[in-house]
């Protein structure tokens, strides 16, 4: 189906948030160019789907090796485009390489036929690829987000076309070149510099057989509705407002370390991050004092330097939105215990911030703060902590801190969320499925579950039966 002609819009701009300087700009592709790319993807699927797992793995393993060998080059590009501190950027690249290697190794086992046990005869379930998958990805982890769709879906025999975030075009292009360098055939992995209008038409295109999105709730609702109207499967990871529950018997030394990391990793721009700190009364004052000291010790600086402990936000727009959220929270009665403003220096820097006295009628009570802003709540006891944790429109992750692991397990089981962590917030393992419920979306990425999202599960049954009369 040919797409209608339209002039491209220049909406991809690479800006260094550390100093606000424009690095490069990119003009979006025309509809004619988009049509050629979609046709190439469809053509590639016709051959890629028949490749053996070993043939697919040869390319994905090589891509993983290139990422490992050139990790610093990829990391520096992420730091330039979205301000991620260089140590964190290097870790992201290495983890992305590990994800690719993980699926190259395990895909065949994950998708092997599964024997069933009918009352008569024999049967099994087999998995087959669906076709071209459209992936819409955000800027906060510019390689990890791509690796966790490319690894499983390419190894499953699908091909993918990707609309990456407008502020990380260089990272997006670099990842596409990575697959090409690894030997990917034309059309296997395609980066698309498209407008939002073109993105909508891609979802509607009959050659697209599934849609995966990581982004805002609004974007998820829009894309999921389009996919549903076209009877196409989709997976949605839409952010969160994770509870960080501190019980009266928590090891505060351990807890504070995780609290600071959990809120400030990636400058707080993480979906699965500690955002709502729910602390029982007995330890609330001590926790808040130590937490405030930990955040106040962070110093802004050049994210390219290892010594920097506080990097900028990804963009000026992200900073201004966060400041506006804090101002609205205060206008509705919240108190600023720490920070609350932008840092007066070049770049898009925000003070580490703690808000307290947040009532249910305050808009901050239900919003996601995507940056270095922590919401602090004190509660009477464990039951009150769980009730508050569950009083959220989101349900991505959460954590609980207690010296009693059995107690931690009980609390984890009662919190309504897709992931819970006891005495940690360690979600970075390719083996662990990632995803949420409620406004945090549906479907899972990573692990065995991540490769099952866009494959046809076909029942095949054998046996001689009497034909119905």
N, C-alpha and C positions, 0 to 999 in steps of 0.2 A: 504494500500500500504506500504510494508515494505521498510525502508530506507536502502541504501547501507551501508556496514560496512566501518567505518573510525575510526582512532585513535583520541581520544579527545585531544584538545589543552588546556593548562592551561593558561587562559586569564583573570581570575577573581582574582584580587588582591585588598585587602583592605589595604589602606595606609592612615595614619593620616596626612593630609596636614599641620597641625600645626607644626609638628616636622619632617615629612618625614619618620617616622618609619612604617615599615610594620606590620600590625595587624594580618592578616590571609591571606592565599591563598587558592584557591579552584580549583579543577580539573574539567573541563567540562565533561558533561555526554557523554557516548558513544552513537552511533547510535542505538544500541540495547535498551539502557535505554530510549532514546528518543521515540522509537517506542512504548514501553510499556506505556509511559506517554501520548502519543497522543491517543493510544487505550483506555486508562482509561478515558480520557476526552470525547471521542466520546461515550463511554458506559454511562458515567454519564449524558450526554445530553439526552440520551434516556429516563431517568427517571425524570431528573430535569425539563425538558420542561413541564411536566405534573403536577408539583407541583403547588399548589395554591399560590397566591401572599402572603397570610398570612404565609404559610409554608416557602417560601423563605425569607420573612421578618424576621422571627424568628431568622434565622442564621445571616442575615446582621445586625440586631439590636444588637445582642449579640456581634458581631465583633466591632461595634461602641462603645459599652459599655466598652469592654476590652481596646480599644484604649484610651478612656477617663480615665479609671482607672489606666492605666499603661503609661500615656502619657510621663512621665519623662524618663522612661526606653527606649522607642522608640526614644525620642528626643536625648538623649545622644548618642545613636548609630549613628544617622544621623550626629551629631556634630563630632564624632570620624571619620567617614568615608569620609565626604566631607566638613568638616570645617564650616558648618552653625553655626552661633552664637546661643547659647543655647536658648535664648528667642525666636528667630525666629523659631528654631526647635520645641519648645513646641507649638508655634502657629500653625505650619504646621500640627502637629499630631492632635491637637484639631480640626482644620478645616477638616482634612481627616475623622475624626470620624463623624463630622457633615454631611459631604457629604453622607456617608453610611446611616446615619439615615434619611436623606432627601429623598433618593430614596426608602428606605424601607417604608416610609410613603406615598409617592406620586406615586409610579410606577403604581399601579392599575388604578389610576385616569388618569395618562398620557397616558396609553395604552388602555383605555376603547374604545369600538366601537364608531365610529362617524357616526351619522345618516346623510344620504344624501337626496337630494330632486329631484329625477328624474321626468320627466314630467309624467310618468305613473309608477305605482307600487311603491315599496319601495326598499331602498338599504342602505347599511352601509359599512364602512371600518373597518376591524378588524386587530389587530396586533398579530403576532406570532413570536417566536424566530427563528433564522436562524441556530444556531449550535455552533461550536467551533470557537471562535474569537481569533486571534493571535494579541497580543499587544506588541509593542516594545517601551520601555520607557527610559527616560534620568535620569541622576543622580541629577539634580539641585533641584528637590523636590521629594526625594525618596519615600515618602508615599503619598503625594497629587496626584502625577501622577498615582499611582496605584489605589487610592480610586476613582478617577474620571472615571476610566474604570470599576473597579469592581462593584461599586455601581449600575450604570445604567444597565450594560450588564448582570450581574447576576440576578438582579431583573426582567429583561425582559425575563428571561428563557434561556439565552445563558450560555455557560461555556467559560472560558478563559484560554489560556496558554500565559505566559508572558516571554519575554526576557528583563530583566532589564539591566541597564548600568553596564559595567564591573568593575567600581570602587566602587559600593555600593552593593556587594553581601550579606553582612550581613543584610542590610535593606531589600533586596529582600526576603531573607530566612525568616526573622522575619515576614513579611507581609503574606507569605504563611502559616506560623505556626499560625498566628492570625486567619485566616479563619478556619484552622483545629480545633483550640481550640474552636471556636464558633460553631462547629458542622457541618462544610461543609463536604459533602460526598467526597470520593476519586475521583479525577478528576475534581472537580468543579472549583478550582483555582490552577493552576500549575505553579510554577516558574521553568524556564528552564535555566540552566547554559550551554548555547550552543555557538558554534563558529558562525562566520558570514556565513560560508558555510552551516552549519546546518540550520541557520535562513532562508537562501534562499530556502532551500528544504522544510522548514515548509510552507512558503508562497505557494509553488507549490503543496503541499499535498492536495488531493481532500477533505479531512476531514475538512480542514480549510475553513470557509465560509465567513470570512471577516478579514480585517487587519486594525489595528489602530496604528499609529506611531506618537510619538512626538520626534523630533530630528532635525538634520541639513537638509538643503535644498538638499544636495547631497544624504543623506540617504533616504529622502522622495521621491526623483525622482526615485531612484533605486527600492525601495519597491513598490511604486505606479505603476511603469511600470510592475513589476512582477505580482502584483495583477490584473492589467488591462489585462495582457496577459492571465490570468486565469479566466477572467470575474468575479472577486470578488470585492465587494464594499470595499472601504477604506476611512478612515478619516486621514488627515494629519495636524499636527500642527508643523510648521517648523521654528519658531523663528520670530524675527522682529527687526526693527530699528525704534522704535516709536518716533514720533515727540512730543515734549513738547513745545507748542506754548504759548508765553507770549505776550499778547497785551498791548497797552499803558495804559489801565485803570486797569491793574491787581493789586490786593492787594499783594504787594511784600512780606510782612511778611508771609502770607499764602503760596504764590507761592514758596518761597525759602525753606520752610519746606518740601513741596511736591517734590521739585527739588532734594534735598539731599536724601530724602527717596527713591524717584523714581529711582534714579541712583544707590544708594548704598545698597538697600535692597538685601539680599542674596549675598552680595559682588558684586552686579551688574550682577549676573548670573541668570537673569530672562528673559524669552522670552518677556513678556509684561512689559517692563521697559522703563523709560525715557532714551533715548539714543541720540537723536538729539534735542538740545535745540535751538529753533528758536525764537528769541526775536526781537521785533520791535525796531527801532533805538532810540525812545524817552526814553526807559528804559533800553537799552542794557548795558550801562556802569555800572549802579547801580546794575542791576541783576548780572552781571559777578563778580563784587566786592564782593557781599554778598554770591554768590554761591561758589566762591573760598574760602572764609572764612569758610563757612560751611563744605566744604570737607576737608580743611586743619586741622580742629579741630578734625577729627577722628583719633584715636590712635590704632595702631595694638596691639593685645594681644591674650591671650588664649581664644578661642571661648567658652570654658566651663564656663568662668567667666562672670557674668552678666554685669560687668562694661566695658567689652571690646566693643569698638565701630567699630572696623575694624577687620574682620576675614580674614583668608587666602582664596585664591582661592581653588577650589576643588582638584587640582592636580598640580604637577610640569609641566606637559605637557600643561595644560591650561594657566599657568602663562607664560611659554616661548612663546606660540602662541600669547598671548596678547602683550607682549613686542615687538615681531617681527612686529605685526601690527602697533604699535605706531612708531617704527623706520621707517617702510615703509612710513607711513603717513608724517613724518617729512622729509624724503628724497624727497618726492614729494611736498614739500612747506608748509606743515602745521606748525604751531607754537605751542609750549608747553607753556600753560599759568600756568599750575600747574602739578607737579609730572612728570610722564613719564617713571619711572624706577621701577624695583623691589626693595623691601625694603631689605637692607642688614641685615638679621637676619635669624635664622632658620625658615624653613617653606616656603610655597609658597605665599608670601605676595607681593602685588602690590600697589604702591603709588596711591592714588586717583588722577586722571589725567583729565585735561581739554585741549582739542586741539581746536585751532582756525585757521582761514584763510585756510579753507578746500575748495579747488576748485573742480568743477565737474570732472576734469580729474584725481584727486587724488583717488587712490583706496579706501581710507577711506570713500569717499563720498557715496559709495554704500555698504560697508561691514557692517556686524553686529559685534559690539564689545561686547563680552560676558564677562564682568568684569567691574571694576571701572574706566572706561574711558568714558568721556562725550565729545560729539562733539558740539561746540558752533558756531551758525550762527547768524549774525545780518541782519535784513531785513528792507526794507523801510516802509512797511505797512501790513495791514491784508491780502490783496490779495497776496502780495509777500510771506507771511508766508504760506498761503495755497498752493501756487504753489510749494514752496520748500518742504513742507510736502508731497505732492503727487509725487515729483520727487524721488521716491524710488522703488526698486524692491520688497520691503516688504510691507505688509499691515495688520499687526496684531492689534495693538492698537494705541492710541494717546490721547493727552490731550490738552486742551486749558484753559487758565486762563484769566479771565476778570470779572469785577464787574457787568457787564450787562449779565444776564443769557440768554436773548433772542439773544444777539449777540453771546454768546457762542454756543447756539443751531444752529445758522446759520453757524458758522464755522465748528462745528461738522458734520453737514450734508454735507459739501463740501469736507471734507477730506476723501480720498479713503482708507478705512481701515475697519476691522471687528468689532472694538470696539472704541468708543470715550468717553472720560470722561471730564466733565466740572467742573473745580476747584477741581479736585481730580484725583487719579489714583487707585480707590478702586474697583478692580476686584474680590475680594475674597468673593463671595457669591454663595452658591450652586444653587440659583435660577437663576443666570445670565449666559446665554450661552457664551461660551468662544471659540474664533476661529478667523481666518483671511481670507484674500484674497491674490491674487498674489503669490509671493514666500513664503508667510507665510502659505500657504496651503489651505485646504478646509474641510468642515464639522464643526460640533460644538460639544463641550463637555459641560457638566453641564446643568442645567435647563431642561425644557421639551424637548428641541431639542436634548439634549445629549443622551437621552434614545431611540430616534427614528433612530439612525444611522444604527443599525444592527437588524432591525425587518422587517418582511415581511408585507407590507401593502396590504391586500387582499380585493378586492371588492366582496361583496356578494349582489346579486340583487334578489328580489322576485317579483312575479306578473304573471298573466296569459296573455300571448300575443298570437296573431294569428301567427302560424308558417309561415315563408316565403313560398310562392308558388313557 
